[in-house]
């Protein structure tokens, strides 16, 4: 390989590395501000959906798992056992508090904030 060809190749590699570094820096800035693609909805999972309800004041009164599932069902349909497990995990992370609520004469576990 000639000296000129080697220098050309190294210049191309340098330009590619600089472009990658520039794009990686832009990606970090986007990640700090939210989704990289503003048209695509965020991939908020079940815990994030429950926390959004909490932030809107849904848990100002004690809510059972059935009530939470009923509230989430129109926008995020999922099984009751998944909702119950997510509520339990959020309670363990101290994002919700455990309470009790009487429903149809029976004491049930509820969550409040």
CNS distance restraints for C-alpha pairs under 8 A (distance, minus, plus):
assign (resid   1 and name CA) (resid   5 and name CA) 6.54 0.50 0.50
assign (resid   1 and name CA) (resid   6 and name CA) 6.67 0.50 0.50
assign (resid   2 and name CA) (resid   6 and name CA) 6.28 0.50 0.50
assign (resid   3 and name CA) (resid   7 and name CA) 6.28 0.50 0.50
assign (resid   4 and name CA) (resid   8 and name CA) 6.22 0.50 0.50
assign (resid   5 and name CA) (resid   9 and name CA) 6.24 0.50 0.50
assign (resid   6 and name CA) (resid  10 and name CA) 6.22 0.50 0.50
assign (resid   7 and name CA) (resid  11 and name CA) 6.17 0.50 0.50
assign (resid   8 and name CA) (resid  12 and name CA) 6.30 0.50 0.50
assign (resid   9 and name CA) (resid  13 and name CA) 6.22 0.50 0.50
assign (resid  10 and name CA) (resid  14 and name CA) 6.10 0.50 0.50
assign (resid  11 and name CA) (resid  15 and name CA) 6.22 0.50 0.50
assign (resid  12 and name CA) (resid  16 and name CA) 6.21 0.50 0.50
assign (resid  13 and name CA) (resid  17 and name CA) 6.16 0.50 0.50
assign (resid  14 and name CA) (resid  18 and name CA) 6.17 0.50 0.50
assign (resid  15 and name CA) (resid  19 and name CA) 6.16 0.50 0.50
assign (resid  16 and name CA) (resid  20 and name CA) 6.19 0.50 0.50
assign (resid  17 and name CA) (resid  21 and name CA) 6.17 0.50 0.50
assign (resid  18 and name CA) (resid  22 and name CA) 6.11 0.50 0.50
assign (resid  19 and name CA) (resid  23 and name CA) 6.13 0.50 0.50
assign (resid  20 and name CA) (resid  24 and name CA) 5.99 0.50 0.50
assign (resid  21 and name CA) (resid  25 and name CA) 6.15 0.50 0.50
assign (resid  22 and name CA) (resid  26 and name CA) 6.38 0.50 0.50
assign (resid  23 and name CA) (resid  27 and name CA) 6.20 0.50 0.50
assign (resid  24 and name CA) (resid  28 and name CA) 6.42 0.50 0.50
assign (resid  25 and name CA) (resid  29 and name CA) 6.46 0.50 0.50
assign (resid  26 and name CA) (resid  30 and name CA) 6.30 0.50 0.50
assign (resid  27 and name CA) (resid  31 and name CA) 6.13 0.50 0.50
assign (resid  27 and name CA) (resid  36 and name CA) 7.32 0.50 0.50
assign (resid  28 and name CA) (resid  32 and name CA) 6.30 0.50 0.50
assign (resid  29 and name CA) (resid  33 and name CA) 6.63 0.50 0.50
assign (resid  30 and name CA) (resid  34 and name CA) 6.14 0.50 0.50
assign (resid  30 and name CA) (resid  35 and name CA) 6.74 0.50 0.50
assign (resid  30 and name CA) (resid  36 and name CA) 5.44 0.50 0.50
assign (resid  31 and name CA) (resid  35 and name CA) 6.25 0.50 0.50
assign (resid  31 and name CA) (resid  36 and name CA) 6.37 0.50 0.50
assign (resid  35 and name CA) (resid  40 and name CA) 7.66 0.50 0.50
assign (resid  35 and name CA) (resid  41 and name CA) 7.88 0.50 0.50
assign (resid  35 and name CA) (resid  42 and name CA) 6.35 0.50 0.50
assign (resid  44 and name CA) (resid  48 and name CA) 5.57 0.50 0.50
assign (resid  44 and name CA) (resid  49 and name CA) 6.53 0.50 0.50
assign (resid  45 and name CA) (resid  49 and name CA) 6.31 0.50 0.50
assign (resid  46 and name CA) (resid  50 and name CA) 6.24 0.50 0.50
assign (resid  46 and name CA) (resid  76 and name CA) 7.84 0.50 0.50
assign (resid  46 and name CA) (resid  83 and name CA) 7.46 0.50 0.50
assign (resid  46 and name CA) (resid  86 and name CA) 7.03 0.50 0.50
assign (resid  47 and name CA) (resid  51 and name CA) 6.14 0.50 0.50
assign (resid  47 and name CA) (resid  86 and name CA) 5.90 0.50 0.50
assign (resid  47 and name CA) (resid  87 and name CA) 7.68 0.50 0.50
assign (resid  47 and name CA) (resid  90 and name CA) 7.27 0.50 0.50
assign (resid  48 and name CA) (resid  52 and name CA) 6.10 0.50 0.50
assign (resid  49 and name CA) (resid  53 and name CA) 6.44 0.50 0.50
assign (resid  49 and name CA) (resid  72 and name CA) 7.75 0.50 0.50
assign (resid  50 and name CA) (resid  54 and name CA) 6.32 0.50 0.50
assign (resid  50 and name CA) (resid  68 and name CA) 7.84 0.50 0.50
assign (resid  50 and name CA) (resid  72 and name CA) 7.98 0.50 0.50
assign (resid  50 and name CA) (resid  87 and name CA) 7.86 0.50 0.50
assign (resid  51 and name CA) (resid  55 and name CA) 6.15 0.50 0.50
assign (resid  51 and name CA) (resid  95 and name CA) 7.78 0.50 0.50
assign (resid  52 and name CA) (resid  56 and name CA) 6.32 0.50 0.50
assign (resid  53 and name CA) (resid  57 and name CA) 6.51 0.50 0.50
assign (resid  53 and name CA) (resid  58 and name CA) 5.38 0.50 0.50
assign (resid  53 and name CA) (resid  59 and name CA) 7.28 0.50 0.50
assign (resid  54 and name CA) (resid  58 and name CA) 5.32 0.50 0.50
assign (resid  54 and name CA) (resid  59 and name CA) 5.33 0.50 0.50
assign (resid  54 and name CA) (resid  60 and name CA) 7.82 0.50 0.50
assign (resid  54 and name CA) (resid 113 and name CA) 6.95 0.50 0.50
assign (resid  59 and name CA) (resid  63 and name CA) 6.31 0.50 0.50
assign (resid  59 and name CA) (resid 111 and name CA) 6.90 0.50 0.50
assign (resid  59 and name CA) (resid 112 and name CA) 4.72 0.50 0.50
assign (resid  59 and name CA) (resid 113 and name CA) 5.29 0.50 0.50
assign (resid  60 and name CA) (resid 112 and name CA) 5.99 0.50 0.50
assign (resid  60 and name CA) (resid 113 and name CA) 5.66 0.50 0.50
assign (resid  61 and name CA) (resid 112 and name CA) 6.03 0.50 0.50
assign (resid  61 and name CA) (resid 113 and name CA) 7.78 0.50 0.50
assign (resid  62 and name CA) (resid  99 and name CA) 6.56 0.50 0.50
assign (resid  62 and name CA) (resid 100 and name CA) 7.19 0.50 0.50
assign (resid  62 and name CA) (resid 101 and name CA) 6.67 0.50 0.50
assign (resid  62 and name CA) (resid 110 and name CA) 5.40 0.50 0.50
assign (resid  62 and name CA) (resid 111 and name CA) 5.22 0.50 0.50
assign (resid  62 and name CA) (resid 112 and name CA) 4.66 0.50 0.50
assign (resid  63 and name CA) (resid  67 and name CA) 5.97 0.50 0.50
assign (resid  63 and name CA) (resid  68 and name CA) 6.64 0.50 0.50
assign (resid  63 and name CA) (resid 101 and name CA) 7.71 0.50 0.50
assign (resid  63 and name CA) (resid 110 and name CA) 4.93 0.50 0.50
assign (resid  63 and name CA) (resid 111 and name CA) 5.29 0.50 0.50
assign (resid  63 and name CA) (resid 112 and name CA) 6.47 0.50 0.50
assign (resid  64 and name CA) (resid  68 and name CA) 6.40 0.50 0.50
assign (resid  64 and name CA) (resid 101 and name CA) 7.58 0.50 0.50
assign (resid  64 and name CA) (resid 108 and name CA) 7.21 0.50 0.50
assign (resid  64 and name CA) (resid 109 and name CA) 6.30 0.50 0.50
assign (resid  64 and name CA) (resid 110 and name CA) 4.32 0.50 0.50
assign (resid  64 and name CA) (resid 111 and name CA) 6.40 0.50 0.50
assign (resid  65 and name CA) (resid  69 and name CA) 6.10 0.50 0.50
assign (resid  65 and name CA) (resid  80 and name CA) 7.08 0.50 0.50
assign (resid  65 and name CA) (resid  83 and name CA) 6.46 0.50 0.50
assign (resid  65 and name CA) (resid  84 and name CA) 5.59 0.50 0.50
assign (resid  65 and name CA) (resid  87 and name CA) 7.58 0.50 0.50
assign (resid  65 and name CA) (resid 110 and name CA) 6.97 0.50 0.50
assign (resid  66 and name CA) (resid  70 and name CA) 6.09 0.50 0.50
assign (resid  66 and name CA) (resid  80 and name CA) 6.93 0.50 0.50
assign (resid  67 and name CA) (resid  71 and name CA) 6.21 0.50 0.50
assign (resid  68 and name CA) (resid  72 and name CA) 6.17 0.50 0.50
assign (resid  68 and name CA) (resid  83 and name CA) 7.45 0.50 0.50
assign (resid  69 and name CA) (resid  73 and name CA) 5.74 0.50 0.50
assign (resid  69 and name CA) (resid  77 and name CA) 7.84 0.50 0.50
assign (resid  69 and name CA) (resid  78 and name CA) 7.51 0.50 0.50
assign (resid  69 and name CA) (resid  79 and name CA) 7.84 0.50 0.50
assign (resid  69 and name CA) (resid  80 and name CA) 6.33 0.50 0.50
assign (resid  69 and name CA) (resid  83 and name CA) 6.40 0.50 0.50
assign (resid  70 and name CA) (resid  74 and name CA) 7.75 0.50 0.50
assign (resid  72 and name CA) (resid  76 and name CA) 5.31 0.50 0.50
assign (resid  72 and name CA) (resid  77 and name CA) 6.52 0.50 0.50
assign (resid  73 and name CA) (resid  77 and name CA) 4.25 0.50 0.50
assign (resid  73 and name CA) (resid  78 and name CA) 6.84 0.50 0.50
assign (resid  78 and name CA) (resid  82 and name CA) 6.89 0.50 0.50
assign (resid  78 and name CA) (resid  83 and name CA) 7.36 0.50 0.50
assign (resid  79 and name CA) (resid  83 and name CA) 6.68 0.50 0.50
assign (resid  80 and name CA) (resid  84 and name CA) 6.18 0.50 0.50
assign (resid  81 and name CA) (resid  85 and name CA) 6.13 0.50 0.50
assign (resid  82 and name CA) (resid  86 and name CA) 6.10 0.50 0.50
assign (resid  83 and name CA) (resid  87 and name CA) 6.12 0.50 0.50
assign (resid  84 and name CA) (resid  88 and name CA) 6.19 0.50 0.50
assign (resid  85 and name CA) (resid  89 and name CA) 6.16 0.50 0.50
assign (resid  86 and name CA) (resid  90 and name CA) 6.11 0.50 0.50
assign (resid  87 and name CA) (resid  91 and name CA) 6.13 0.50 0.50
assign (resid  87 and name CA) (resid  96 and name CA) 7.61 0.50 0.50
assign (resid  87 and name CA) (resid 111 and name CA) 7.55 0.50 0.50
assign (resid  88 and name CA) (resid  92 and name CA) 6.28 0.50 0.50
assign (resid  89 and name CA) (resid  93 and name CA) 6.23 0.50 0.50
assign (resid  90 and name CA) (resid  94 and name CA) 6.19 0.50 0.50
assign (resid  90 and name CA) (resid  95 and name CA) 5.13 0.50 0.50
assign (resid  90 and name CA) (resid  96 and name CA) 5.81 0.50 0.50
assign (resid  91 and name CA) (resid  95 and name CA) 5.60 0.50 0.50
assign (resid  91 and name CA) (resid  96 and name CA) 4.58 0.50 0.50
assign (resid  91 and name CA) (resid  97 and name CA) 5.57 0.50 0.50
assign (resid  91 and name CA) (resid  98 and name CA) 6.68 0.50 0.50
assign (resid  91 and name CA) (resid 111 and name CA) 7.94 0.50 0.50
assign (resid  92 and name CA) (resid  96 and name CA) 7.96 0.50 0.50
assign (resid  95 and name CA) (resid 113 and name CA) 7.90 0.50 0.50
assign (resid  96 and name CA) (resid 111 and name CA) 6.33 0.50 0.50
assign (resid  96 and name CA) (resid 112 and name CA) 5.98 0.50 0.50
assign (resid  96 and name CA) (resid 113 and name CA) 5.48 0.50 0.50
assign (resid  97 and name CA) (resid 111 and name CA) 5.52 0.50 0.50
assign (resid  97 and name CA) (resid 112 and name CA) 5.25 0.50 0.50
assign (resid  97 and name CA) (resid 113 and name CA) 5.92 0.50 0.50
assign (resid  98 and name CA) (resid 109 and name CA) 7.09 0.50 0.50
assign (resid  98 and name CA) (resid 110 and name CA) 6.00 0.50 0.50
assign (resid  98 and name CA) (resid 111 and name CA) 4.70 0.50 0.50
assign (resid  98 and name CA) (resid 112 and name CA) 6.37 0.50 0.50
assign (resid  99 and name CA) (resid 109 and name CA) 6.09 0.50 0.50
assign (resid  99 and name CA) (resid 110 and name CA) 4.96 0.50 0.50
assign (resid  99 and name CA) (resid 111 and name CA) 5.42 0.50 0.50
assign (resid  99 and name CA) (resid 112 and name CA) 6.53 0.50 0.50
assign (resid 100 and name CA) (resid 107 and name CA) 6.47 0.50 0.50
assign (resid 100 and name CA) (resid 108 and name CA) 5.55 0.50 0.50
assign (resid 100 and name CA) (resid 109 and name CA) 4.70 0.50 0.50
assign (resid 100 and name CA) (resid 110 and name CA) 4.97 0.50 0.50
assign (resid 100 and name CA) (resid 111 and name CA) 7.56 0.50 0.50
assign (resid 101 and name CA) (resid 107 and name CA) 5.63 0.50 0.50
assign (resid 101 and name CA) (resid 108 and name CA) 5.26 0.50 0.50
assign (resid 101 and name CA) (resid 109 and name CA) 6.35 0.50 0.50
assign (resid 101 and name CA) (resid 110 and name CA) 5.92 0.50 0.50
assign (resid 102 and name CA) (resid 106 and name CA) 5.22 0.50 0.50
assign (resid 102 and name CA) (resid 107 and name CA) 4.37 0.50 0.50
assign (resid 102 and name CA) (resid 108 and name CA) 5.94 0.50 0.50
assign (resid 103 and name CA) (resid 107 and name CA) 6.35 0.50 0.50
assign (resid 103 and name CA) (resid 108 and name CA) 6.73 0.50 0.50
